[in-house]
Amino acid sequence: MQSSRVRLMLVALFGVLALGALTAAAAQAVEAPRWSIGGTDLAEGKTHYISTKIYSSAFTLTGGAITETCKEVKLVEGSLLGSNAGNPGKNNEVIEFTKCEVSGTTGGKTITKCKVVEPIRTNPVVSELVETEKAEPENKKGSLLTLFAPAEGTTFVTLEFTTETGGNCPVNNKVSGEVIGEVRTDPNTPPTLGTLVSLESGATEAESWLINFPSTPILKVTLIKNKEATQVTDKQLEAFSSEAVLEGTALILLAKKNTTTGLLETETGVKWSPLP
């Protein structure tokens, strides 16, 4: 009789321990970075307009011996896309670059008397909040990145050029692949960069944020989907038949659409965050 009671107690104890282990495992589920506005998470199915303007002096795209430089950038279309707690926030965007020039060499000759066809307007783009390589989201270690990719296919945009008499231009060229930017705070002193947005910082809100594309491209990220983190490598941009580097910084703000013009306008006085 005593032996039976001991066995029952042991079974109950193991059951409690097993339940505790399951609870601990659930507590380790990874929460994805996602948007919040005014202290409220942007839930799956919800959207909010965004706008952008250039923060650095210019954006440059360099592939091989060719560099294209643009001094203005804006969103023709741009929206934050809400998500549930286990999946990252995303954006839909169509990006437009203007005041552009091309330089370098092509066909063994210096590029001269060559004009960039403007505006340079991308195909629809989807961006996604991701984290740095070897981030530990379960321990709040790492910092935020944004991964940009064409919504369909692999082509961001086709660059086109017109050659003046006696000039030398590159052939029209497709920019393809994926590109990754750092998420940084906005110190409002361009072109000075703010700090990297870290997982440790939590849901600090601000009216604006920076996306910075560094001179050394980021090729590896941590993706989070359905509360699981995965290391992903070989995220590379291509242009002018070479691996390419996009460099520059954009300021990202909440926006609303002008009901008369249909254009996006900055929305002031509202704070938001890329972390829940």
C-alpha positions as CSV (number, residue, x, y, z in Angstrom):
1,M,0.0,0.0,0.0
2,Q,2.8,2.4,0.9
3,S,4.6,1.5,-2.3
4,S,1.5,2.3,-4.4
5,R,1.2,5.7,-2.8
6,V,4.9,6.4,-3.4
7,R,4.5,5.5,-7.1
8,L,1.4,7.7,-7.4
9,M,3.3,10.6,-5.8
10,L,6.3,10.1,-8.2
11,V,3.9,10.0,-11.2
12,A,2.3,13.2,-10.1
13,L,5.7,14.9,-9.5
14,F,7.0,13.9,-12.9
15,G,3.7,15.3,-14.4
16,V,4.3,18.6,-12.7
17,L,7.9,18.7,-13.8
18,A,6.9,17.9,-17.4
19,L,4.2,20.6,-17.4
20,G,6.8,23.1,-16.0
21,A,9.2,22.1,-18.8
22,L,6.4,22.7,-21.5
23,T,5.6,26.1,-19.9
24,A,9.3,27.1,-19.9
25,A,9.6,26.0,-23.6
26,A,6.6,28.1,-24.5
27,A,8.1,31.1,-22.7
28,Q,11.2,30.8,-25.0
29,A,9.1,31.3,-28.1
30,V,10.6,34.1,-30.2
31,E,8.6,37.3,-30.6
32,A,9.1,38.9,-34.0
33,P,9.8,42.7,-34.4
34,R,6.6,44.4,-35.5
35,W,5.1,47.8,-35.7
36,S,3.3,49.7,-33.0
37,I,1.7,53.2,-33.3
38,G,0.9,55.3,-30.3
39,G,1.6,52.4,-28.0
40,T,-0.8,50.0,-29.8
41,D,0.5,47.1,-31.9
42,L,-0.4,47.3,-35.6
43,A,-2.3,44.0,-35.8
44,E,-2.4,41.7,-38.8
45,G,-4.7,43.1,-41.5
46,K,-4.1,46.7,-40.4
47,T,-2.1,49.2,-42.4
48,H,-0.7,52.7,-42.0
49,Y,0.8,55.0,-44.7
50,I,4.5,56.0,-44.5
51,S,6.6,58.5,-46.4
52,T,10.3,59.0,-46.8
53,K,12.9,61.6,-47.7
54,I,16.6,61.5,-48.2
55,Y,18.7,62.0,-45.0
56,S,22.2,61.5,-46.3
57,S,23.6,63.8,-49.0
58,A,22.8,61.2,-51.7
59,F,22.1,57.6,-52.5
60,T,24.7,55.7,-54.6
61,L,24.5,52.4,-56.4
62,T,27.8,51.0,-57.4
63,G,28.3,47.9,-59.6
64,G,31.6,47.1,-61.1
65,A,33.1,50.4,-62.5
66,I,29.8,52.2,-62.7
67,T,28.2,54.4,-60.0
68,E,24.8,56.0,-60.1
69,T,24.2,58.9,-57.7
70,C,20.7,60.2,-56.7
71,K,20.1,63.2,-54.5
72,E,16.3,62.8,-53.9
73,V,14.2,59.9,-52.9
74,K,10.5,59.5,-52.0
75,L,7.8,56.9,-51.7
76,V,5.1,57.0,-54.5
77,E,3.4,54.4,-52.4
78,G,4.2,53.2,-48.9
79,S,2.4,51.4,-46.1
80,L,3.2,49.6,-42.9
81,L,1.7,46.2,-42.8
82,G,0.5,44.8,-39.4
83,S,1.3,41.3,-38.2
84,N,0.6,39.0,-35.3
85,A,3.1,38.5,-32.4
86,G,4.9,35.6,-34.1
87,N,5.6,37.3,-37.4
88,P,7.5,40.4,-38.5
89,G,6.1,43.7,-39.6
90,K,6.4,44.4,-43.3
91,N,6.0,47.3,-45.7
92,N,4.7,47.7,-49.2
93,E,6.5,50.4,-51.2
94,V,7.1,51.9,-54.6
95,I,10.3,54.0,-54.4
96,E,11.2,56.9,-56.7
97,F,14.7,58.4,-57.1
98,T,15.4,61.7,-58.9
99,K,18.3,64.2,-59.5
100,C,20.5,61.3,-60.6
101,E,23.8,61.1,-62.4
102,V,25.9,58.2,-63.7
103,S,29.7,58.1,-63.6
104,G,32.6,55.7,-64.1
105,T,33.6,53.6,-67.1
106,T,31.8,51.3,-69.4
107,G,33.1,49.4,-72.4
108,G,36.6,50.5,-71.4
109,K,35.8,54.2,-71.8
110,T,34.8,57.0,-69.4
111,I,31.1,57.7,-69.1
112,T,30.5,61.1,-70.6
113,K,27.5,63.1,-71.9
114,C,25.2,60.5,-70.4
115,K,21.8,61.3,-68.8
116,V,19.8,59.1,-66.5
117,V,16.2,58.7,-67.5
118,E,14.1,60.0,-64.6
119,P,12.2,59.4,-62.5
120,I,13.7,56.1,-61.5
121,R,10.6,54.3,-60.1
122,T,11.0,50.8,-58.7
123,N,8.6,47.9,-59.2
124,P,6.5,47.2,-56.1
125,V,8.8,46.3,-53.2
126,V,8.1,44.4,-50.0
127,S,10.3,45.1,-47.0
128,E,10.4,43.1,-43.8
129,L,11.8,43.7,-40.3
130,V,14.6,41.2,-39.6
131,E,17.5,41.0,-37.1
132,T,21.2,40.9,-37.2
133,E,23.2,37.8,-37.9
134,K,23.5,35.6,-34.8
135,A,20.9,37.7,-33.0
136,E,19.4,36.0,-29.9
137,P,15.8,37.3,-29.9
138,E,14.8,35.0,-27.0
139,N,17.5,36.9,-24.9
140,K,16.8,40.3,-26.4
141,K,20.3,40.4,-28.0
142,G,20.9,41.9,-31.4
143,S,19.7,44.8,-33.5
144,L,17.1,45.5,-36.1
145,L,17.5,45.4,-39.9
146,T,15.1,45.8,-42.8
147,L,15.2,43.4,-45.8
148,F,14.0,44.8,-49.1
149,A,13.0,42.5,-52.1
150,P,10.9,42.9,-55.2
151,A,7.3,41.9,-54.5
152,E,7.4,39.7,-57.6
153,G,10.3,38.2,-59.5
154,T,13.9,39.4,-58.8
155,T,14.0,42.9,-60.5
156,F,13.8,46.1,-58.5
157,V,14.0,48.5,-61.4
158,T,15.5,48.9,-64.9
159,L,17.9,51.8,-65.2
160,E,17.8,53.6,-68.5
161,F,20.2,56.1,-70.1
162,T,20.2,58.5,-73.0
163,T,23.5,59.3,-74.8
164,E,24.2,62.8,-76.2
165,T,26.2,63.2,-79.4
166,G,29.8,62.0,-78.8
167,G,28.9,60.6,-75.4
168,N,29.3,57.1,-73.8
169,C,26.6,55.5,-71.7
170,P,26.1,52.1,-70.0
171,V,23.5,49.9,-71.6
172,N,20.1,49.9,-69.9
173,N,20.5,47.7,-66.9
174,K,18.3,45.8,-64.4
175,V,18.9,46.1,-60.6
176,S,17.9,42.8,-59.0
177,G,18.3,40.7,-55.8
178,E,17.7,41.8,-52.2
179,V,19.3,44.5,-50.1
180,I,19.4,45.1,-46.3
181,G,19.4,48.3,-44.3
182,E,20.1,49.1,-40.6
183,V,17.2,50.5,-38.5
184,R,18.6,53.5,-36.6
185,T,17.2,56.3,-34.4
186,D,16.8,59.8,-35.9
187,P,19.0,62.4,-34.2
188,N,17.6,65.0,-36.5
189,T,21.1,66.3,-37.5
190,P,21.7,65.0,-41.0
191,P,23.8,63.3,-42.2
192,T,24.8,62.2,-38.6
193,L,23.5,58.7,-37.9
194,G,21.6,57.8,-34.8
195,T,22.2,54.6,-32.8
196,L,21.3,51.1,-34.0
197,V,17.9,50.1,-32.8
198,S,18.6,47.1,-30.5
199,L,16.3,44.4,-29.2
200,E,17.3,45.4,-25.7
201,S,15.9,48.9,-26.2
202,G,12.3,47.6,-26.5
203,A,9.4,49.6,-27.8
204,T,10.9,53.0,-27.7
205,E,8.7,55.3,-29.9
206,A,9.6,58.3,-32.0
207,E,8.1,60.3,-34.8
208,S,10.8,59.2,-37.3
209,W,13.4,56.5,-37.9
210,L,16.3,56.0,-40.2
211,I,17.1,53.2,-42.7
212,N,20.8,53.2,-43.4
213,F,22.5,51.2,-46.2
214,P,26.2,51.0,-45.2
215,S,29.1,51.0,-47.5
216,T,29.9,47.4,-46.5
217,P,26.7,45.5,-47.5
218,I,24.9,43.3,-45.0
219,L,24.6,39.8,-46.4
220,K,23.3,37.7,-43.4
221,V,20.2,38.1,-41.3
222,T,18.0,36.4,-38.7
223,L,14.4,35.9,-40.0
224,I,11.6,35.2,-37.6
225,K,8.4,33.5,-38.8
226,N,5.8,31.8,-36.7
227,K,7.9,32.5,-33.6
228,E,10.9,30.6,-35.0
229,A,14.2,32.3,-35.8
230,T,16.3,31.2,-38.8
231,Q,19.7,32.3,-40.0
232,V,19.7,33.3,-43.7
233,T,22.7,34.2,-45.8
234,D,23.7,35.4,-49.3
235,K,21.4,38.4,-49.5
236,Q,23.0,40.3,-52.4
237,L,22.1,43.1,-54.8
238,E,23.2,43.0,-58.4
239,A,23.6,45.8,-61.0
240,F,25.7,46.4,-64.1
241,S,26.5,42.7,-64.4
242,S,28.2,42.8,-60.9
243,E,27.5,42.4,-57.3
244,A,26.4,45.9,-56.2
245,V,26.4,48.2,-53.2
246,L,23.6,50.6,-52.3
247,E,24.8,53.3,-49.9
248,G,22.8,56.1,-48.3
249,T,20.3,56.9,-45.5
250,A,16.5,57.5,-45.7
251,L,14.3,59.2,-43.1
252,I,11.0,57.3,-42.6
253,L,7.9,59.0,-41.2
254,L,4.2,58.2,-40.7
255,A,2.0,59.6,-43.4
256,K,-1.5,60.2,-44.6
257,K,-2.9,60.5,-48.1
258,N,-4.0,63.9,-49.3
259,T,-7.6,63.4,-50.4
260,T,-7.3,66.0,-53.2
261,T,-3.9,65.2,-54.7
262,G,-3.7,61.5,-53.7
263,L,-0.1,62.2,-52.6
264,L,1.5,61.0,-49.3
265,E,2.0,63.7,-46.7
266,T,4.0,63.5,-43.5
267,E,1.8,62.9,-40.4
268,T,3.2,64.9,-37.4
269,G,2.7,64.4,-33.7
270,V,2.3,60.6,-33.8
271,K,5.0,58.3,-32.4
272,W,5.6,54.8,-33.5
273,S,8.1,51.9,-33.1
274,P,9.5,48.9,-35.0
275,L,9.4,46.9,-31.8
276,P,6.3,45.8,-30.0
